[in-house]
Amino acid sequence: MNGRMCIVSRRSLPADALIRFVAAPDGQVVPDLKRRLPGRGAHVEARRAVLETALKRKLLPRALKRELTGTETLADDLEALLVRSAAGALALARKAGQVTTGAAKVDIALRAGKALAVLHAADGAADGVRKLDGARHARAHETGGRPVPAYQTLTATEIGLAMGDHNVIHAAILPGGAGVALIERLVALETYRGASAGTSTEADTGNPGP
């Protein structure tokens, strides 16, 4: 896709690395995640720290050429929107049969090479994460590749609401369009928060698992 210029850094970046903002008719600033809303748009690199710089320097009103409302809470509102987007993608992947849950099933999917990625609840127990990281690294050791990415992006409550099951702590993301779309949403959320996408578990900096 064609690049756009970030109003903070003035660098041209791929569209997927930016978030487009537009002004609603009432002056409310609106994140346009799908880049489809009409009217003048302003692009900001899709990281919270960059957006906060844009807000501090009042660059959005300048770029959109009008007074705006909603800028005080925009950084938090956008994070909440990205969380909802990731949770919605998780719900779609579940419906498509491209997510499997439960530590035992996730372990099997990892060791069989069927998982594209793993999702752990951000507030899940560290012991369960370490055990499944062992399976990730064991598979990578067998194949000579890198471990599939692991994300700790959503809370157990957020995962439970998306899955319709409040006991989900670990999930494997399986191949398919909905699974790939889910990973893209998780990466977008982690990038916005300033995390290293897909490397948020302790074992990625340690030794391979058993």
C-alpha positions as CSV (number, residue, x, y, z in Angstrom):
1,M,0.0,0.0,0.0
2,N,1.1,3.6,-0.6
3,G,3.0,5.2,2.2
4,R,1.7,8.3,4.1
5,M,3.6,10.9,6.1
6,C,3.5,10.9,9.9
7,I,2.6,14.4,11.1
8,V,5.1,14.0,14.0
9,S,8.2,12.6,12.5
10,R,7.5,13.8,8.9
11,R,8.6,10.4,7.7
12,S,6.8,8.4,5.0
13,L,5.7,5.1,6.4
14,P,3.6,2.2,5.2
15,A,-0.1,2.6,5.7
16,D,-0.2,-0.3,8.2
17,A,2.4,1.5,10.4
18,L,0.1,4.6,10.7
19,I,-3.2,5.5,12.2
20,R,-5.4,7.9,10.3
21,F,-7.5,10.5,12.2
22,V,-10.4,12.5,10.9
23,A,-12.7,15.1,12.3
24,A,-16.4,14.3,12.7
25,P,-18.9,17.0,11.7
26,D,-19.1,18.1,15.4
27,G,-15.4,18.4,15.7
28,Q,-14.8,15.1,17.6
29,V,-11.5,13.6,16.6
30,V,-12.0,10.0,15.3
31,P,-9.4,7.2,14.8
32,D,-10.1,5.7,11.3
33,L,-8.5,2.3,11.8
34,K,-9.8,1.0,8.4
35,R,-8.8,4.2,6.6
36,R,-12.2,4.5,4.9
37,L,-13.9,7.6,6.5
38,P,-14.3,10.5,4.2
39,G,-12.7,13.9,4.6
40,R,-9.3,15.2,5.4
41,G,-7.1,12.8,7.3
42,A,-4.0,13.1,9.5
43,H,-1.6,10.2,9.9
44,V,0.3,9.4,13.0
45,E,2.7,6.5,13.6
46,A,0.8,3.8,15.3
47,R,2.5,4.0,18.7
48,R,1.1,5.6,21.8
49,A,4.2,7.7,22.5
50,V,4.1,9.2,19.1
51,L,0.4,10.0,19.4
52,E,1.0,11.6,22.8
53,T,3.7,13.8,21.2
54,A,1.2,14.8,18.5
55,L,-1.3,15.8,21.1
56,K,1.2,17.7,23.3
57,R,2.3,19.7,20.2
58,K,-1.4,20.2,19.0
59,L,-0.5,18.8,15.6
60,L,-3.8,17.2,14.9
61,P,-5.9,20.4,14.8
62,R,-3.2,21.9,12.6
63,A,-3.2,19.0,10.2
64,L,-7.0,18.7,10.1
65,K,-7.3,22.5,9.9
66,R,-10.0,22.9,12.6
67,E,-10.6,22.9,16.3
68,L,-11.1,19.4,17.8
69,T,-12.7,17.9,20.8
70,G,-11.9,14.6,22.5
71,T,-8.1,15.0,22.3
72,E,-7.7,14.8,26.1
73,T,-8.6,11.2,26.2
74,L,-7.6,10.2,22.7
75,A,-4.6,8.1,23.6
76,D,-6.7,6.0,26.1
77,D,-9.7,5.9,23.8
78,L,-7.5,4.6,20.9
79,E,-6.0,1.8,23.1
80,A,-9.5,0.7,24.1
81,L,-10.5,0.7,20.5
82,L,-7.5,-1.5,19.6
83,V,-8.4,-3.9,22.5
84,R,-11.9,-4.2,21.1
85,S,-10.6,-4.8,17.6
86,A,-8.3,-7.6,18.9
87,A,-11.1,-9.1,20.9
88,G,-13.5,-9.0,17.9
89,A,-10.9,-10.7,15.8
90,L,-10.5,-13.4,18.4
91,A,-14.3,-14.0,18.4
92,L,-14.2,-14.3,14.6
93,A,-11.3,-16.7,14.7
94,R,-13.1,-18.8,17.3
95,K,-16.2,-19.0,15.0
96,A,-14.0,-20.0,12.1
97,G,-12.4,-22.8,14.1
98,Q,-9.0,-21.2,14.0
99,V,-8.4,-21.1,17.7
100,T,-8.0,-23.9,20.1
101,T,-8.0,-23.4,23.9
102,G,-6.8,-25.2,27.0
103,A,-3.2,-25.8,28.0
104,A,-3.2,-29.5,26.9
105,K,-4.6,-28.7,23.4
106,V,-2.4,-25.7,23.0
107,D,0.7,-27.9,23.9
108,I,-0.4,-30.5,21.3
109,A,-0.9,-27.9,18.6
110,L,2.5,-26.3,19.3
111,R,4.4,-29.6,19.3
112,A,2.7,-30.7,16.1
113,G,3.6,-27.5,14.3
114,K,-0.1,-26.5,13.8
115,A,-0.1,-23.2,15.7
116,L,0.7,-19.9,14.1
117,A,1.0,-18.2,17.5
118,V,0.0,-18.5,21.1
119,L,-2.2,-16.1,23.1
120,H,-1.8,-16.1,26.9
121,A,-4.0,-14.0,29.2
122,A,-2.0,-11.1,30.4
123,D,-3.0,-11.8,34.0
124,G,-2.6,-15.6,33.7
125,A,-0.2,-17.6,35.9
126,A,3.4,-17.4,35.0
127,D,3.9,-21.2,35.5
128,G,1.4,-22.0,32.7
129,V,3.0,-19.6,30.4
130,R,6.5,-21.1,31.0
131,K,5.2,-24.7,30.4
132,L,3.8,-23.7,27.0
133,D,6.8,-21.7,26.1
134,G,8.7,-25.0,26.6
135,A,6.6,-26.5,23.9
136,R,7.2,-23.5,21.6
137,H,10.9,-23.7,22.0
138,A,11.0,-27.5,21.7
139,R,9.3,-27.3,18.3
140,A,11.7,-24.6,17.2
141,H,14.6,-26.7,18.3
142,E,13.3,-29.7,16.3
143,T,12.8,-27.7,13.1
144,G,15.8,-25.4,13.4
145,G,13.5,-22.4,13.1
146,R,12.3,-19.7,15.5
147,P,9.5,-20.2,18.1
148,V,6.1,-19.2,16.9
149,P,5.2,-15.8,18.5
150,A,3.4,-15.6,21.8
151,Y,1.2,-12.7,22.9
152,Q,0.1,-11.6,26.3
153,T,-2.0,-8.8,25.1
154,L,-5.6,-9.3,26.4
155,T,-6.7,-10.1,29.9
156,A,-8.5,-13.2,30.9
157,T,-11.8,-11.3,31.1
158,E,-11.3,-9.8,27.6
159,I,-10.5,-13.3,26.2
160,G,-13.4,-14.8,28.0
161,L,-15.9,-12.3,26.6
162,A,-14.6,-12.8,23.1
163,M,-14.6,-16.6,23.4
164,G,-17.9,-16.9,25.3
165,D,-15.9,-18.9,27.9
166,H,-14.5,-17.3,31.0
167,N,-12.1,-20.1,31.8
168,V,-9.8,-19.5,28.8
169,I,-6.2,-18.6,29.8
170,H,-4.2,-20.1,26.9
171,A,-5.1,-20.4,23.2
172,A,-3.3,-21.5,20.0
173,I,-4.0,-19.5,16.9
174,L,-4.4,-21.8,13.9
175,P,-3.8,-21.3,10.2
176,G,-6.5,-19.5,8.2
177,G,-7.6,-16.0,7.2
178,A,-9.3,-15.3,10.6
179,G,-6.2,-16.5,12.5
180,V,-3.9,-14.3,10.5
181,A,-6.2,-11.3,11.0
182,L,-6.2,-12.0,14.7
183,I,-2.4,-11.9,14.8
184,E,-2.4,-8.6,12.9
185,R,-4.7,-7.1,15.5
186,L,-2.6,-8.4,18.4
187,V,0.6,-7.0,16.8
188,A,-1.1,-3.6,16.3
189,L,-2.1,-3.5,20.0
190,E,1.4,-4.5,21.2
191,T,3.0,-2.0,18.8
192,Y,0.8,0.8,20.1
193,R,1.7,0.0,23.6
194,G,5.4,0.0,22.8
195,A,5.9,-3.8,23.3
196,S,8.1,-6.0,21.0
197,A,5.3,-7.7,19.1
198,G,5.2,-11.5,19.7
199,T,8.1,-11.7,22.1
200,S,6.4,-10.8,25.3
201,T,7.1,-14.0,27.3
202,E,10.0,-14.7,29.5
203,A,11.2,-17.8,27.8
204,D,11.9,-16.0,24.5
205,T,15.1,-14.6,26.2
206,G,16.0,-17.9,27.9
207,N,16.9,-21.4,26.9
208,P,14.8,-23.7,24.7
209,G,12.2,-25.7,26.6
210,P,12.3,-29.5,27.2
